[in-house]
């Protein structure tokens, strides 16, 4: 699945599941998978804030906060709290999807990247492996 289709499908998922506003990047309007807190104290998706900062620097303009329009320093730090909230939300949605019989949408990897969830075929294969080995979890 290419990036554009994946992004559109993911946005559709968010609309269906009403992701909390504090998990949505105000620049991209998408779920923050790599959230950072900027000098204006708001959280953004890292790549979109980096692009905002780079644009201001390329135009040799004063960097302004995307939300307050006040000057801000080009600094940010990882937002571990928001990242944990997003990971918990995504996992909860995935589990509810599996219980409801629909395909799980997203799993979070250790580095915060998204990946497609398990489909029915992957689940069946995992259960077969699990049955043969006698223990272990489906991946």
C-alpha positions as CSV (number, residue, x, y, z in Angstrom):
1,X,0.0,0.0,0.0
2,X,1.6,3.3,-1.0
3,X,1.9,6.2,1.5
4,X,-1.0,8.3,0.1
5,X,-3.5,5.4,0.2
6,X,-2.2,4.4,3.7
7,X,-2.6,8.0,4.9
8,X,-6.2,8.3,3.5
9,X,-7.2,5.0,5.1
10,X,-5.7,6.0,8.4
11,X,-7.5,9.3,8.4
12,X,-10.8,7.4,7.6
13,X,-10.0,5.2,10.6
14,X,-9.6,8.3,12.8
15,X,-12.8,9.7,11.7
16,X,-14.7,6.5,12.5
17,X,-13.1,6.1,15.9
18,X,-13.0,9.8,17.0
19,X,-9.4,10.0,18.3
20,X,-9.1,12.5,21.1
21,X,-8.1,16.0,20.0
22,X,-5.1,16.1,22.2
23,X,-3.6,13.2,20.2
24,X,-4.1,15.0,16.9
25,X,-1.3,17.2,15.4
26,X,-2.6,20.8,14.8
27,X,-0.4,21.1,11.7
28,X,-1.3,17.8,9.9
29,X,-4.6,17.0,11.6
30,X,-3.4,13.4,12.0
31,X,-2.6,11.2,14.9
32,X,0.8,12.1,16.4
33,X,3.0,9.0,16.2
34,X,6.2,10.9,17.0
35,X,4.9,13.8,19.1
36,X,7.2,16.6,20.3
37,X,6.5,19.6,22.6
38,X,7.6,22.9,21.0
39,X,8.8,26.1,22.7
40,X,5.2,27.3,22.6
41,X,4.3,24.4,24.9
42,X,2.0,22.7,22.4
43,X,2.5,19.2,20.9
44,X,3.0,18.5,17.2
45,X,4.1,15.6,15.0
46,X,7.9,15.9,14.8
47,X,8.2,15.9,11.0
48,X,5.5,18.6,10.6
49,X,7.1,20.9,13.2
50,X,10.5,20.4,11.6
51,X,9.0,21.4,8.3
52,X,7.4,24.5,9.9
53,X,10.8,25.5,11.4
54,X,12.7,24.8,8.2
55,X,10.2,26.9,6.2
56,X,10.6,29.9,8.5
57,X,14.4,29.6,8.4
58,X,14.5,29.3,4.6
59,X,12.6,32.5,4.3
60,X,14.8,34.1,7.0
61,X,11.6,35.0,8.9
62,X,10.9,35.1,12.6
63,X,9.6,31.7,13.7
64,X,6.0,32.0,14.9
65,X,4.0,29.5,16.8
66,X,1.5,27.7,14.5
67,X,-1.2,28.0,17.2
68,X,-0.6,31.4,18.9
69,X,1.2,33.2,16.1
70,X,3.7,34.5,18.7
71,X,7.4,34.3,18.3
72,X,9.0,31.1,19.5
73,X,12.4,29.5,19.6
74,X,13.2,26.7,17.1
75,X,13.4,24.1,19.9
76,X,11.4,21.0,20.9
77,X,11.6,17.9,23.0
78,X,10.0,14.5,22.7
79,X,6.6,14.3,24.3
80,X,6.7,10.9,25.9
81,X,3.4,11.5,27.7
82,X,1.5,12.1,24.5
83,X,3.3,9.2,22.8
84,X,2.2,6.8,25.6
85,X,-1.4,8.1,25.3
86,X,-1.4,7.5,21.5
87,X,0.1,4.0,21.9
88,X,-2.5,3.1,24.5
89,X,-5.3,4.5,22.3
90,X,-4.1,2.7,19.2
91,X,-3.8,-0.6,21.1
92,X,-7.2,-0.2,22.6
93,X,-8.7,0.4,19.2
94,X,-6.9,-2.5,17.7
95,X,-8.1,-4.8,20.4
96,X,-11.7,-3.6,20.0
97,X,-11.4,-4.2,16.3
98,X,-10.2,-7.8,16.8
99,X,-13.0,-8.5,19.3
100,X,-15.6,-7.0,16.9
101,X,-14.3,-9.1,14.0
102,X,-12.9,-6.3,11.9
103,X,-9.3,-6.0,10.9
104,X,-7.1,-4.3,13.4
105,X,-5.7,-1.1,11.9
106,X,-2.5,-0.1,13.5
107,X,0.2,-1.5,15.7
108,X,2.9,0.7,17.2
109,X,6.4,-0.6,16.9
110,X,9.1,0.0,19.5
111,X,10.3,3.1,17.6
112,X,6.9,4.7,17.3
113,X,6.3,3.9,13.7
114,X,2.9,2.7,12.5
115,X,2.3,-0.6,10.7
116,X,-0.7,-2.4,9.5
117,X,-2.5,-4.5,12.0
118,X,-3.1,-8.2,11.7
119,X,-5.6,-9.5,9.3
120,X,-7.6,-12.7,9.6
121,X,-5.1,-14.8,7.6
122,X,-2.2,-13.7,9.8
123,X,-4.3,-14.5,12.9
124,X,-5.1,-18.0,11.5
125,X,-1.4,-18.6,10.7
126,X,-0.4,-17.4,14.2
127,X,-2.9,-19.7,15.9
128,X,-1.6,-22.7,13.8
129,X,1.9,-21.9,14.9
130,X,0.8,-21.4,18.4
131,X,-1.0,-24.8,18.4
132,X,2.1,-26.6,17.1
133,X,4.5,-25.0,19.6
134,X,2.1,-25.3,22.5
135,X,2.8,-21.8,23.8
136,X,3.6,-18.3,22.8
137,X,1.8,-15.3,21.5
138,X,0.6,-14.6,18.0
139,X,2.8,-11.8,16.7
